[in-house]
Amino acid sequence: MAARVPYFAVAHRFAVESGLIFSGPARLIASLPVPKHMKVSPLPIPTMDRNFLVCLYWHERQHGDPMHRWFRGQLRDVARRELRPG
């Protein structure tokens, strides 16, 4: 591992500019621009199934904010729907 970054978009840019590789969710990678000098390929090794832990983190000052609570609920609902096993 050459670098650790907080966001996939940063990893993508880092890979494009450095020539290194990165892995990420297939849906995200399919939505990213692929410069001519880059290639996209499935990982050649088995990866974990969809039974993984998804976490949300937020600052405690937003915990009771109505809009922030609504947004967290939307993220939770989408994750439950999209990450459903099977």
Steps between C-alpha positions, in 0.01 A plus 500: 500500500650831391232735631184509703239760408162585652293499179483289183508814286835590654626146437391525137683828448806370682508191279458704181782736594740247656460188288407294807189285523198517727193291563150614579133420451420398141211746471721790599787400276261460206394862549855643503677634191770262376795674332652317203806401703286328766323162493206370702479133589331283764729393782674172418436369851176422683364786706268506797133453445242768574485411869720782618452774754388839370544787744402864507704749698403853592596768746295500819386859440295374201348209688172676581479719189173416317647523148804297597278236660288488182810464283640219717164326471512528121851352492393218732199418282704495179770284660243252628337478158820487291710282727232242564645149468417314182 
